[in-house]
Amino acid sequence: MKQVILIGNLNRWEAEANFICEMLQMTATRVISINIGRREVPADLNAKELRQLFPGKPLEECVHQAVSKLYLQGIADGILVLLGKEPHYYILADKAFAAMPFGLPKAAILAGDCTWQGRRDIMHTYLPGTGYNMNPVIRILLCNTAFAISGMCLCSIHNFGSATPTVGTVGIKGGIGKFLAIAGLNYIAFSDDDPLLPPLLRNGYIHGLILASEVENYLPYLDIAAARDIPVVFISRNPGAIKATLGYLQEISGQVTIISSHHQDTPNMISQEASPLWVHCHSISYKYGSDSFYRYAVKTLADQIT
């Protein structure tokens, strides 16, 4: 049986929570209810019990730990949060969703005056107005959300596994995608600061990175890549600047490769001896951004992944 974690201030959302539970039970989905309100209600876990389970921690951290344990124990298939205009609960909601990896069903039912944004991998349902009773409009929206998350729980993240690695590219404006496809690699092109790239890296969906040296915000990606042993290839016009920036990182088990075009007026570009042992510098004769340049970069990364 599928199981969904339902979190909210059930002092306020009692009627909505009860209706959602009824709808989910119709789809053979069990609900694990967590009440974050001050008063205790009939729920699997109340705020007081959470604080007893994780003494000394703030409520948002208690919720994060509880959701993480439920997921790691194989008990939770998805998460649904009820949230109104309650800024003191916004961080708690973020922590609750962050405890479930990318690809798991995540949904939020929000009051019309709620200003919480949340991450992009969360389905949002906004209830109209700032006050209402359980009228047909509200029931339809609650029912649709309940059936949607139940259906999403049927789509296990393990159903779409692939033996073909997936590569992420960041800050590259040229047509490198066709060479990744020719090399038999899946790929996703990201903008410079795409918020979905870090969770994809952390959860093992991205197996290699190709970064342009012009990207200013790539250091967080490198930290994750280093922790997960994900190979990284830089395509660069200024390899010396990249090497200097990378100097803050400790030696890692993965490999970082800097590829740049060789210019006659730049003798030897940058010597391997001047680089950390885990940084490999390739000065090639192809023009930066040309098809041959991109093809070489793709082959370099593909050789490291496979």
C-alpha positions as CSV (number, residue, x, y, z in Angstrom):
1,M,0.0,0.0,0.0
2,K,1.2,3.5,-0.9
3,Q,1.8,5.9,2.0
4,V,1.8,9.7,1.9
5,I,3.0,12.0,4.7
6,L,0.4,14.7,5.4
7,I,1.9,17.7,7.3
8,G,0.1,20.9,8.5
9,N,-1.3,22.9,11.4
10,L,-4.2,20.5,11.8
11,N,-5.8,22.8,14.4
12,R,-6.6,25.0,11.4
13,W,-6.7,22.4,8.6
14,E,-8.7,19.7,10.4
15,A,-11.7,19.6,8.0
16,E,-9.4,19.7,4.9
17,A,-7.1,17.0,6.3
18,N,-10.0,14.7,7.1
19,F,-11.4,15.1,3.6
20,I,-8.0,14.4,2.0
21,C,-7.5,11.3,4.1
22,E,-10.9,10.0,2.9
23,M,-10.0,10.6,-0.7
24,L,-6.6,9.0,-0.4
25,Q,-8.1,5.9,1.3
26,M,-10.4,5.5,-1.8
27,T,-7.2,5.1,-3.8
28,A,-5.7,2.5,-1.4
29,T,-3.2,5.1,0.0
30,R,-2.5,5.3,3.7
31,V,-1.9,8.7,5.3
32,I,0.8,9.4,7.9
33,S,-0.4,12.6,9.6
34,I,1.9,15.0,11.3
35,N,0.4,17.9,13.2
36,I,2.6,21.0,13.7
37,G,0.0,23.0,15.5
38,R,0.2,23.9,19.2
39,R,-2.9,21.9,20.3
40,E,-2.8,18.1,20.0
41,V,-5.3,16.5,17.6
42,P,-5.8,12.9,16.6
43,A,-2.7,12.4,14.4
44,D,0.1,9.9,14.0
45,L,2.5,12.5,15.4
46,N,1.9,15.8,17.1
47,A,4.4,18.6,17.7
48,K,4.9,17.6,21.3
49,E,5.8,14.0,20.3
50,L,8.2,15.3,17.6
51,R,10.0,17.3,20.2
52,Q,10.2,14.3,22.5
53,L,11.6,12.1,19.7
54,F,14.3,14.7,18.8
55,P,15.0,16.6,22.1
56,G,16.7,20.0,21.9
57,K,16.0,20.6,18.2
58,P,13.6,23.3,16.8
59,L,10.3,22.0,15.4
60,E,11.4,22.4,11.8
61,E,14.4,20.2,12.4
62,C,12.3,17.7,14.2
63,V,10.0,17.5,11.2
64,H,13.0,17.1,8.8
65,Q,14.4,14.3,10.9
66,A,11.0,12.5,11.1
67,V,10.4,12.7,7.4
68,S,13.9,11.6,6.6
69,K,13.6,8.5,8.9
70,L,10.2,7.6,7.4
71,Y,11.6,7.8,3.9
72,L,14.8,5.9,4.7
73,Q,12.8,3.1,6.3
74,G,10.8,2.7,3.1
75,I,7.6,3.9,4.7
76,A,6.9,7.2,2.8
77,D,6.1,7.3,-0.9
78,G,5.2,11.0,-1.1
79,I,4.6,14.2,0.9
80,L,1.7,16.7,1.1
81,V,1.9,19.9,3.1
82,L,-1.1,22.2,4.1
83,L,0.1,25.8,4.5
84,G,-1.6,29.1,5.0
85,K,-0.3,32.6,5.6
86,E,1.9,31.4,8.4
87,P,5.5,32.7,7.8
88,H,6.7,30.9,11.0
89,Y,5.9,27.6,9.2
90,Y,7.6,28.4,5.9
91,I,11.0,27.2,6.9
92,L,9.4,24.0,8.4
93,A,7.7,23.3,5.0
94,D,11.1,23.8,3.2
95,K,12.7,21.4,5.6
96,A,10.0,18.8,5.2
97,F,10.2,18.8,1.4
98,A,14.0,18.8,1.5
99,A,13.9,15.6,3.5
100,M,12.5,13.7,0.4
101,P,14.8,13.4,-2.6
102,F,14.1,14.7,-6.0
103,G,11.7,12.6,-7.9
104,L,9.4,11.7,-5.0
105,P,5.9,13.0,-5.2
106,K,5.6,16.4,-3.4
107,A,2.5,18.6,-3.2
108,A,1.4,21.7,-1.3
109,I,-2.1,22.9,-0.7
110,L,-1.9,26.6,0.0
111,A,-4.4,29.2,1.2
112,G,-5.1,32.0,-1.2
113,D,-3.1,34.5,0.9
114,C,-0.1,32.2,1.4
115,T,3.2,33.8,0.2
116,W,5.4,30.7,0.5
117,Q,7.1,29.8,-2.8
118,G,8.8,26.5,-2.3
119,R,11.0,24.6,-4.8
120,R,10.2,23.9,-8.4
121,D,9.7,20.1,-8.0
122,I,6.7,20.7,-5.7
123,M,3.1,20.8,-7.2
124,H,1.2,23.8,-5.9
125,T,-2.6,23.9,-5.4
126,Y,-4.0,27.3,-4.3
127,L,-7.4,27.4,-2.6
128,P,-9.4,30.5,-3.5
129,G,-10.0,33.3,-1.1
130,T,-8.8,33.8,2.5
131,G,-11.8,32.1,4.2
132,Y,-14.3,29.5,3.2
133,N,-16.3,26.5,4.4
134,M,-16.1,23.0,2.8
135,N,-17.9,24.0,-0.3
136,P,-17.9,22.2,-3.7
137,V,-15.0,24.4,-5.1
138,I,-12.8,23.5,-2.1
139,R,-13.7,19.8,-2.2
140,I,-12.9,19.6,-5.9
141,L,-9.4,21.2,-5.5
142,L,-8.6,19.0,-2.4
143,C,-9.9,15.9,-4.2
144,N,-7.9,16.6,-7.4
145,T,-4.7,17.1,-5.3
146,A,-5.2,13.9,-3.3
147,F,-5.8,11.9,-6.5
148,A,-2.8,13.5,-8.2
149,I,-0.3,12.7,-5.4
150,S,-1.7,9.2,-5.2
151,G,-1.2,8.7,-8.9
152,M,2.3,10.1,-8.7
153,C,3.1,7.5,-6.0
154,L,2.6,4.8,-8.6
155,C,5.5,6.3,-10.6
156,S,8.5,5.1,-8.7
157,I,11.8,6.9,-9.3
158,H,13.3,3.5,-9.8
159,N,11.1,2.8,-12.9
160,F,13.1,5.1,-15.1
161,G,16.6,3.9,-14.4
162,S,19.0,3.8,-17.4
163,A,22.4,2.4,-18.1
164,T,23.2,5.5,-20.1
165,P,24.8,8.3,-18.0
166,T,23.3,11.7,-17.9
167,V,25.5,14.8,-18.3
168,G,24.7,18.3,-17.2
169,T,26.1,21.3,-19.0
170,V,26.1,24.8,-17.5
171,G,26.7,28.2,-19.2
172,I,27.5,26.7,-22.7
173,K,25.7,28.5,-25.5
174,G,27.0,26.5,-28.4
175,G,25.6,23.3,-29.9
176,I,27.3,20.8,-27.6
177,G,24.1,18.8,-27.2
178,K,24.4,17.1,-30.5
179,F,27.8,15.8,-29.7
180,L,26.6,14.4,-26.3
181,A,23.8,12.7,-28.2
182,I,26.2,11.3,-30.7
183,A,28.3,10.0,-27.9
184,G,25.3,8.1,-26.6
185,L,24.9,10.2,-23.5
186,N,21.7,11.7,-22.0
187,Y,22.1,15.4,-21.2
188,I,20.4,18.4,-19.7
189,A,21.5,22.0,-20.4
190,F,21.2,24.2,-17.3
191,S,21.2,28.0,-16.9
192,D,24.0,29.5,-14.8
193,D,22.0,29.3,-11.5
194,D,19.3,26.7,-12.1
195,P,18.1,25.6,-8.6
196,L,17.3,22.1,-9.8
197,L,20.9,21.2,-10.6
198,P,22.1,20.8,-7.0
199,P,19.4,18.3,-6.0
200,L,19.9,16.3,-9.2
201,L,23.6,16.1,-8.5
202,R,23.1,15.1,-4.8
203,N,20.6,12.4,-5.7
204,G,22.7,10.8,-8.4
205,Y,20.8,11.8,-11.5
206,I,23.7,13.7,-13.1
207,H,26.8,11.6,-13.7
208,G,29.1,14.2,-15.2
209,L,29.4,18.0,-15.7
210,I,30.7,20.2,-18.5
211,L,31.0,23.8,-17.3
212,A,31.9,27.0,-19.1
213,S,34.6,29.1,-17.4
214,E,32.3,32.2,-17.6
215,V,29.9,30.7,-15.1
216,E,30.4,32.5,-11.7
217,N,28.3,30.3,-9.5
218,Y,29.8,26.9,-10.3
219,L,31.6,26.3,-7.0
220,P,28.6,24.8,-5.2
221,Y,28.3,22.3,-8.1
222,L,32.0,21.4,-7.6
223,D,31.5,20.7,-3.9
224,I,28.7,18.3,-4.7
225,A,30.6,16.7,-7.6
226,A,33.7,16.2,-5.3
227,A,31.6,14.5,-2.6
228,R,29.9,12.2,-5.1
229,D,33.0,11.5,-7.3
230,I,31.4,13.1,-10.4
231,P,33.9,14.0,-13.1
232,V,33.9,17.6,-14.3
233,V,35.2,19.2,-17.5
234,F,35.7,22.9,-17.9
235,I,35.9,24.5,-21.3
236,S,37.8,27.6,-20.8
237,R,39.3,30.7,-22.4
238,N,41.2,31.5,-19.2
239,P,42.4,28.3,-17.6
240,G,44.8,30.1,-15.2
241,A,41.8,31.9,-13.5
242,I,40.0,28.6,-13.1
243,K,43.0,26.9,-11.6
244,A,43.4,29.7,-9.1
245,T,39.7,29.5,-8.1
246,L,39.9,25.7,-7.7
247,G,42.9,26.0,-5.3
248,Y,40.6,26.3,-2.3
249,L,39.3,22.7,-2.8
250,Q,41.1,19.9,-1.1
251,E,42.3,16.9,-3.1
252,I,39.3,14.9,-4.3
253,S,38.9,11.4,-5.6
254,G,37.1,12.6,-8.7
255,Q,38.7,14.4,-11.6
256,V,38.5,17.9,-12.9
257,T,39.7,18.6,-16.4
258,I,40.3,22.1,-17.9
259,I,40.2,22.2,-21.7
260,S,41.3,25.3,-23.6
261,S,42.5,26.3,-27.0
262,H,46.2,26.6,-27.5
263,H,47.3,30.1,-28.7
264,Q,50.7,30.8,-30.1
265,D,51.1,33.9,-27.9
266,T,50.4,31.9,-24.8
267,P,53.4,29.6,-24.3
268,N,52.4,26.2,-23.1
269,M,49.3,27.7,-21.6
270,I,49.5,26.2,-18.1
271,S,51.8,23.5,-17.0
272,Q,50.5,20.3,-15.4
273,E,53.1,20.7,-12.7
274,A,51.6,24.0,-11.6
275,S,48.2,22.4,-11.1
276,P,46.8,20.4,-8.2
277,L,47.2,16.6,-8.9
278,W,43.5,16.2,-9.4
279,V,43.3,19.0,-12.0
280,H,44.2,17.9,-15.6
281,C,44.9,20.6,-18.1
282,H,44.5,20.0,-21.9
283,S,45.6,22.7,-24.3
284,I,44.3,21.7,-27.7
285,S,44.7,23.2,-31.2
286,Y,40.9,23.4,-31.9
287,K,39.2,26.8,-31.8
288,Y,37.2,27.5,-28.7
289,G,33.6,26.8,-29.3
290,S,34.1,25.0,-32.6
291,D,32.6,21.6,-33.3
292,S,36.0,19.9,-32.9
293,F,36.5,21.7,-29.6
294,Y,33.1,20.5,-28.2
295,R,33.6,17.0,-29.6
296,Y,36.9,16.8,-27.8
297,A,35.3,18.0,-24.5
298,V,32.5,15.5,-24.8
299,K,34.9,12.6,-25.5
300,T,37.1,13.6,-22.5
301,L,34.1,13.5,-20.2
302,A,32.6,10.3,-21.7
303,D,35.9,8.5,-21.2
304,Q,35.9,9.4,-17.5
305,I,32.3,8.4,-17.0
306,T,32.5,5.1,-18.8
